Amino acid sequence: MSRQAPWGPPWLRVPLDWWQERDVRLKDGVLALLLTALAFVPTLSDLGAQIGDLRNRPGSALGVALTLAQSLPTAARRRWPAACFAVVAGAFAAHQALGFATTFGSLGLYLALYSAGAHQVRFRRTLAAAASAGYAVLAVVLHRLGSPQGVPEHLAFHLTLAAVWLVGSTVRRRRAAEAEQRRLAAERASSAERSRIARELHDVVTHHVTAMVVQADAAQFLLTSAPERAGEGLAAVSDTGRRALTELRYLLGVLEATGEAAAGPAPAHRSPALGQVGDLVEQARRSGQPVEFSERGEPVPRSVDTELAAYRVVQEALTNAMKHAAGQPTRVVIRHGEAHVDIGVTTGGPDGGQGPPPSAAAAVPAPGPAGGRGLAGLRARVRMLDGELEAGPGPGGGFEVRAVIPSERAQE
């Protein structure tokens, strides 16, 4: 994704955006050619790096070659920063020691030094130490050649070079910190996606397998008591299995997806929606669970996340009802509001008047005090949507799950 230039007049942003999208080798090459061309402009000769102050030597082919060696290597300043700096610094030292006139191309020393500080990865301390030692040798050579510059001037120039290196190092650290933040953000997004998939797998597998176990137990009971109705129970098991396979195939597709397909919300036509709660209720009834279902208010289109969260709340509540209160009357009420969805699932417990059949009670373990892993995951899912989920004993006995999920109308 390209970054747009945040400054400048509108007519200048288009070429700036185009330039930012170009390859770094092209940009560095153009910069090196520009620096080389400006090096031979006489009026710019005073704008350059200079430390020797020796008597100017007449221009020659050697002087031109040293000038080119201070500017053209900057074309590789990001690919080979250490080599670029070594060539430019050597040419600058020879240019100063031989007493050639200063040119604008000598600014290539600052550019190469900055690039070494910003882009050099290995042997950074060795490069800095070698550069300092080389500069000390150059200062001694210039002094013996009669340079009028003293120790304070040489020290000030060295501090200038150190400041340029420090700027490059600061940019490098900032870029490394930004890259680390992007990596951590990607890891957090990946972890959140894995958690979401794990919650979806838990909801799908737990609900459908529980329904299949209850339906199979009922079919087994009917084989001896009412053989003519056993086929209905087996058909219910088959239907539940097909539903489970359909949802599992969808989740496997999400796991195999990459990029935005995996990180984005589930497609509305494939993920369970609030309008499919009736199927959950019918499935629970076929499993032998007496469920009363009612909706209040006018249903309105909502976001995929809200629809899926509401569906999972009902699914988990019905699953717990079939596991821990098989045969108990269960009531599902969905209240549609303009800005929220209110879901209530109440199951009559031991005090509700009817107990589960002995066969079902023996096959299903007692619920834990924490309400199970599914409710904890649902509570986290609902809170991500700024909603609330409460689960616990109802005022009239039994167990009640209630969720309030804020939601705006879906964009059409």
C-alpha positions as CSV (number, residue, x, y, z in Angstrom):
1,M,0.0,0.0,0.0
2,S,1.5,3.3,-1.1
3,R,1.8,6.3,1.2
4,Q,0.5,9.6,0.0
5,A,2.5,12.8,0.5
6,P,0.7,14.6,3.4
7,W,2.1,18.0,2.5
8,G,2.4,20.3,-0.5
9,P,-0.1,21.7,-2.9
10,P,-2.5,19.3,-4.7
11,W,-0.7,19.7,-8.1
12,L,2.6,18.5,-6.4
13,R,1.2,15.5,-4.5
14,V,0.7,13.4,-7.7
15,P,4.4,13.5,-8.8
16,L,5.5,13.1,-5.1
17,D,3.3,10.0,-4.7
18,W,4.6,8.6,-8.0
19,W,8.2,9.2,-6.8
20,Q,7.6,7.5,-3.5
21,E,6.4,4.4,-5.2
22,R,9.5,4.0,-7.3
23,D,12.2,1.4,-6.5
24,V,15.0,2.6,-4.2
25,R,17.7,1.7,-6.7
26,L,16.1,4.1,-9.2
27,K,15.8,6.9,-6.6
28,D,19.3,6.5,-5.4
29,G,20.6,6.4,-9.0
30,V,18.8,9.6,-9.9
31,L,20.1,11.3,-6.7
32,A,23.7,10.2,-7.5
33,L,23.4,11.6,-11.0
34,L,22.0,14.9,-9.7
35,L,24.8,15.2,-7.2
36,T,27.4,14.5,-9.9
37,A,25.9,17.1,-12.3
38,L,25.9,19.7,-9.5
39,A,29.5,18.9,-8.7
40,F,30.6,20.6,-11.9
41,V,28.6,23.8,-11.4
42,P,31.2,26.5,-10.5
43,T,28.8,28.6,-8.5
44,L,28.1,25.7,-6.1
45,S,31.8,25.0,-5.4
46,D,31.6,26.8,-2.0
47,L,28.8,24.4,-0.9
48,G,30.8,21.3,0.0
49,A,32.7,19.5,2.6
50,Q,36.2,20.8,3.1
51,I,38.9,20.4,5.8
52,G,42.4,20.5,4.3
53,D,42.5,24.2,3.2
54,L,45.6,23.4,1.2
55,R,46.7,25.5,-1.8
56,N,44.4,24.6,-4.7
57,R,45.9,22.4,-7.4
58,P,44.9,23.0,-11.0
59,G,42.2,20.8,-12.3
60,S,43.1,17.5,-14.0
61,A,41.7,14.2,-15.0
62,L,42.6,12.8,-11.5
63,G,40.6,15.6,-9.9
64,V,37.6,14.8,-12.1
65,A,37.9,11.1,-11.2
66,L,38.1,11.9,-7.5
67,T,35.0,14.1,-7.8
68,L,33.1,11.4,-9.6
69,A,34.2,8.9,-6.9
70,Q,32.6,11.1,-4.2
71,S,29.2,11.3,-5.9
72,L,28.5,8.3,-8.2
73,P,28.9,5.6,-5.5
74,T,26.0,7.0,-3.6
75,A,23.8,5.2,-6.1
76,A,24.5,2.1,-4.0
77,R,24.2,3.8,-0.6
78,R,21.3,1.6,0.5
79,R,22.3,-1.7,-1.0
80,W,26.0,-1.6,0.1
81,P,26.2,1.3,2.6
82,A,29.6,0.3,4.0
83,A,31.3,-0.1,0.6
84,C,29.7,3.1,-0.6
85,F,31.0,5.0,2.4
86,A,34.5,3.5,2.1
87,V,34.8,4.5,-1.6
88,V,33.4,8.0,-1.0
89,A,35.5,8.6,2.2
90,G,38.7,7.4,0.4
91,A,38.1,9.7,-2.6
92,F,37.3,12.6,-0.2
93,A,40.6,12.1,1.7
94,A,42.6,11.9,-1.5
95,H,40.9,14.9,-2.9
96,Q,41.7,16.9,0.2
97,A,45.3,15.7,0.6
98,L,46.1,16.5,-3.1
99,G,44.7,20.0,-2.7
100,F,42.0,20.0,-5.4
101,A,39.4,22.6,-5.3
102,T,36.2,21.9,-3.3
103,T,33.2,20.8,-5.3
104,F,29.5,20.3,-4.5
105,G,30.1,16.6,-5.0
106,S,32.0,16.4,-1.7
107,L,28.6,16.5,0.0
108,G,28.5,12.8,-1.0
109,L,30.6,12.2,2.1
110,Y,27.7,13.3,4.3
111,L,25.2,11.3,2.3
112,A,27.3,8.1,2.4
113,L,28.0,8.5,6.1
114,Y,24.3,9.0,6.9
115,S,23.4,6.0,4.8
116,A,26.0,3.8,6.6
117,G,24.4,4.9,9.9
118,A,20.9,4.2,8.7
119,H,21.3,1.1,6.6
120,Q,24.4,-0.8,7.6
121,V,23.4,-4.0,9.5
122,R,26.6,-5.8,10.5
123,F,29.9,-4.6,11.9
124,R,28.6,-1.1,12.7
125,R,31.0,-0.5,15.6
126,T,33.9,-1.8,13.5
127,L,33.0,0.6,10.6
128,A,32.7,3.6,13.0
129,A,36.0,2.8,14.6
130,A,37.7,2.4,11.2
131,A,36.2,5.7,10.0
132,S,37.5,7.5,13.1
133,A,40.9,6.0,12.7
134,G,41.0,6.9,9.1
135,Y,40.0,10.5,9.9
136,A,42.8,10.7,12.4
137,V,45.3,9.6,9.8
138,L,43.9,12.2,7.4
139,A,44.3,14.9,9.9
140,V,48.0,14.0,10.5
141,V,48.6,13.9,6.8
142,L,47.0,17.3,6.2
143,H,49.0,18.8,9.0
144,R,52.3,17.6,7.6
145,L,51.3,18.9,4.2
146,G,51.0,22.4,5.6
147,S,47.3,22.6,6.4
148,P,46.5,25.7,8.4
149,Q,43.7,23.9,10.3
150,G,44.5,23.1,13.9
151,V,43.2,20.5,16.4
152,P,40.0,22.5,17.2
153,E,39.0,22.6,13.5
154,H,39.7,18.9,13.0
155,L,37.8,18.1,16.1
156,A,34.8,20.2,15.1
157,F,34.7,18.5,11.6
158,H,34.9,15.1,13.3
159,L,31.9,16.0,15.6
160,T,30.0,17.1,12.5
161,L,30.6,13.7,10.9
162,A,29.6,12.0,14.2
163,A,26.4,14.0,14.2
164,V,25.6,12.8,10.7
165,W,26.2,9.2,11.7
166,L,24.1,9.7,14.8
167,V,21.2,11.0,12.7
168,G,21.4,7.9,10.5
169,S,21.5,5.6,13.5
170,T,18.5,7.4,15.0
171,V,16.5,6.8,11.8
172,R,17.6,3.2,11.8
173,R,16.4,2.7,15.4
174,R,13.1,4.4,14.7
175,R,12.5,2.2,11.7
176,A,13.4,-0.9,13.7
177,A,11.0,0.1,16.4
178,E,8.2,0.6,13.8
179,A,8.9,-2.8,12.2
180,E,8.8,-4.4,15.7
181,Q,5.5,-2.8,16.4
182,R,4.1,-4.0,13.0
183,R,5.4,-7.5,13.8
184,L,3.8,-7.5,17.3
185,A,0.5,-6.2,15.8
186,A,0.5,-9.0,13.2
187,E,1.2,-11.5,16.0
188,R,-1.7,-10.1,18.1
189,A,-4.0,-10.2,15.0
190,S,-2.9,-13.8,14.3
191,S,-3.5,-14.7,18.0
192,A,-6.9,-13.1,18.0
193,E,-7.8,-14.9,14.8
194,R,-6.7,-18.3,16.3
195,S,-8.8,-17.6,19.4
196,R,-11.8,-16.7,17.3
197,I,-11.4,-19.9,15.3
198,A,-11.0,-21.9,18.5
199,R,-14.2,-20.4,19.9
200,E,-16.0,-21.2,16.7
201,L,-14.8,-24.8,16.7
202,H,-15.8,-25.1,20.3
203,D,-19.3,-23.8,19.6
204,V,-19.8,-25.9,16.6
205,V,-18.4,-29.2,17.9
206,T,-19.9,-29.0,21.4
207,H,-23.4,-28.1,20.2
208,H,-23.7,-30.6,17.4
209,V,-21.9,-33.5,19.2
210,T,-24.1,-32.9,22.3
211,A,-27.2,-32.9,20.1
212,M,-26.1,-36.1,18.4
213,V,-25.4,-37.8,21.7
214,V,-28.8,-36.9,23.0
215,Q,-30.6,-37.9,19.8
216,A,-28.7,-41.2,19.6
217,D,-29.7,-41.9,23.3
218,A,-33.3,-41.1,22.4
219,A,-33.2,-43.3,19.3
220,Q,-31.7,-46.2,21.4
221,F,-34.6,-45.8,23.9
222,L,-37.2,-45.8,21.1
223,L,-35.8,-49.0,19.6
224,T,-37.3,-50.9,22.5
225,S,-40.2,-48.7,23.5
226,A,-41.5,-47.4,20.2
227,P,-39.6,-49.0,17.3
228,E,-41.8,-47.2,14.7
229,R,-40.4,-43.8,15.9
230,A,-36.7,-44.8,16.0
231,G,-36.3,-43.8,12.4
232,E,-37.1,-40.1,13.3
233,G,-34.4,-40.1,15.9
234,L,-31.8,-41.6,13.5
235,A,-32.8,-39.0,10.9
236,A,-32.3,-36.3,13.5
237,V,-28.8,-37.6,14.2
238,S,-28.0,-37.6,10.4
239,D,-29.3,-34.1,10.0
240,T,-27.3,-32.8,12.9
241,G,-24.1,-34.4,11.5
242,R,-24.6,-32.7,8.2
243,R,-25.0,-29.3,9.8
244,A,-21.8,-29.9,11.8
245,L,-19.9,-30.9,8.6
246,T,-21.2,-27.8,6.8
247,E,-20.0,-25.4,9.6
248,L,-16.7,-27.3,10.0
249,R,-16.0,-27.0,6.2
250,Y,-16.5,-23.3,6.5
251,L,-14.1,-23.0,9.4
252,L,-11.5,-25.0,7.6
253,G,-11.9,-22.7,4.6
254,V,-11.2,-19.8,7.0
255,L,-8.1,-21.5,8.3
256,E,-6.8,-22.1,4.8
257,A,-7.4,-18.5,3.7
258,T,-4.7,-15.9,3.9
259,G,-4.4,-12.1,4.1
260,E,-7.6,-10.1,4.3
261,A,-9.8,-13.2,3.7
262,A,-8.7,-14.7,7.0
263,A,-8.5,-11.5,9.0
264,G,-11.8,-10.0,7.9
265,P,-15.3,-10.8,9.1
266,A,-17.0,-13.9,8.0
267,P,-19.1,-13.5,4.9
268,A,-22.8,-13.0,5.7
269,H,-24.0,-15.8,3.4
270,R,-21.8,-18.4,5.0
271,S,-21.6,-17.6,8.7
272,P,-24.6,-18.4,11.0
273,A,-27.0,-15.5,11.4
274,L,-29.6,-14.4,13.9
275,G,-32.3,-15.4,11.5
276,Q,-31.2,-19.1,11.8
277,V,-32.0,-19.3,15.5
278,G,-35.2,-21.1,14.6
279,D,-33.1,-24.0,13.1
280,L,-31.3,-24.3,16.5
281,V,-34.6,-24.4,18.3
282,E,-36.0,-27.1,15.9
283,Q,-32.8,-29.1,16.3
284,A,-33.1,-29.0,20.1
285,R,-36.8,-30.1,19.9
286,R,-35.8,-33.0,17.7
287,S,-33.3,-34.0,20.4
288,G,-36.1,-34.2,22.9
289,Q,-35.6,-30.8,24.6
290,P,-38.9,-28.9,25.1
291,V,-38.1,-25.4,23.8
292,E,-40.4,-22.4,23.5
293,F,-39.2,-19.7,21.1
294,S,-40.5,-16.2,20.7
295,E,-39.3,-12.9,19.1
296,R,-40.3,-9.5,20.1
297,G,-39.9,-6.3,18.1
298,E,-39.2,-5.9,14.4
299,P,-36.0,-7.7,13.2
300,V,-33.6,-5.4,11.4
301,P,-30.4,-6.2,9.4
302,R,-27.4,-6.0,11.7
303,S,-23.6,-6.5,11.3
304,V,-22.2,-10.0,10.7
305,D,-20.4,-9.9,14.0
306,T,-23.5,-9.1,16.0
307,E,-25.6,-11.7,14.2
308,L,-23.0,-14.4,14.8
309,A,-22.5,-13.5,18.4
310,A,-26.3,-13.6,19.0
311,Y,-26.5,-16.9,17.3
312,R,-23.7,-18.4,19.3
313,V,-25.3,-17.2,22.6
314,V,-28.5,-19.1,21.8
315,Q,-26.5,-22.1,20.5
316,E,-24.3,-22.3,23.7
317,A,-27.3,-21.9,26.0
318,L,-29.3,-24.7,24.2
319,T,-26.2,-26.9,24.3
320,N,-25.8,-26.5,28.0
321,A,-29.6,-27.1,28.5
322,M,-29.3,-30.4,26.6
323,K,-26.2,-31.4,28.5
324,H,-27.1,-30.4,32.0
325,A,-30.9,-30.2,32.1
326,A,-32.1,-32.6,29.5
327,G,-35.9,-32.8,29.3
328,Q,-36.3,-29.5,31.3
329,P,-38.5,-26.8,29.7
330,T,-36.4,-24.2,28.0
331,R,-37.5,-20.8,26.8
332,V,-35.7,-18.6,24.2
333,V,-36.7,-15.0,23.9
334,I,-35.1,-12.5,21.5
335,R,-36.0,-8.8,21.8
336,H,-35.1,-6.7,18.8
337,G,-34.3,-3.1,19.5
338,E,-33.2,-0.2,17.4
339,A,-29.7,-0.1,19.0
340,H,-29.4,-3.5,20.6
341,V,-30.4,-7.2,20.7
342,D,-31.6,-8.7,24.0
343,I,-31.3,-12.5,24.2
344,G,-32.7,-14.5,27.1
345,V,-32.5,-18.3,27.5
346,T,-34.0,-19.8,30.6
347,T,-34.0,-23.5,31.5
348,G,-36.0,-25.0,34.3
349,G,-33.7,-26.7,36.8
350,P,-34.4,-29.3,39.5
351,D,-36.7,-26.9,41.2
352,G,-38.7,-26.3,38.1
353,G,-40.9,-29.3,38.6
354,Q,-39.5,-31.8,36.1
355,G,-36.2,-33.6,36.3
356,P,-34.3,-35.1,33.4
357,P,-34.9,-38.7,32.4
358,P,-32.7,-41.1,34.2
359,S,-31.0,-42.2,31.0
360,A,-30.1,-38.6,30.1
361,A,-29.1,-37.7,33.6
362,A,-26.7,-40.6,33.7
363,A,-25.1,-39.8,30.4
364,V,-24.6,-36.1,31.0
365,P,-22.0,-34.8,33.6
366,A,-23.0,-32.1,36.1
367,P,-22.2,-28.5,35.2
368,G,-19.1,-26.9,36.7
369,P,-19.4,-23.8,38.9
370,A,-17.8,-21.5,36.3
371,G,-20.4,-22.2,33.7
372,G,-18.0,-24.0,31.2
373,R,-15.5,-22.8,28.8
374,G,-18.1,-22.0,26.2
375,L,-19.8,-19.3,28.4
376,A,-16.5,-17.7,29.2
377,G,-15.6,-17.5,25.5
378,L,-19.1,-16.1,24.8
379,R,-18.7,-13.5,27.5
380,A,-15.4,-12.3,25.9
381,R,-17.0,-12.3,22.4
382,V,-19.9,-10.2,23.6
383,R,-17.7,-7.8,25.4
384,M,-15.7,-7.2,22.3
385,L,-18.9,-5.8,20.8
386,D,-19.4,-3.6,23.9
387,G,-22.2,-5.9,25.2
388,E,-22.8,-7.8,28.4
389,L,-23.5,-11.5,29.1
390,E,-24.8,-12.8,32.4
391,A,-25.3,-16.5,33.3
392,G,-26.5,-18.0,36.5
393,P,-29.4,-19.3,38.5
394,G,-32.7,-17.7,37.5
395,P,-35.1,-16.0,39.9
396,G,-37.5,-18.9,39.7
397,G,-35.0,-21.7,39.7
398,G,-33.1,-23.3,36.9
399,F,-30.4,-21.5,34.9
400,E,-30.6,-18.3,32.9
401,V,-28.4,-16.9,30.2
402,R,-29.0,-13.3,29.1
403,A,-27.0,-11.2,26.7
404,V,-27.4,-7.6,25.5
405,I,-25.5,-6.8,22.4
406,P,-25.4,-3.2,21.0
407,S,-25.7,-2.9,17.3
408,E,-26.4,-0.5,14.5
409,R,-28.3,-1.3,11.4
410,A,-26.1,-3.0,8.8
411,Q,-25.0,-0.9,5.8
412,E,-26.8,-1.9,2.7
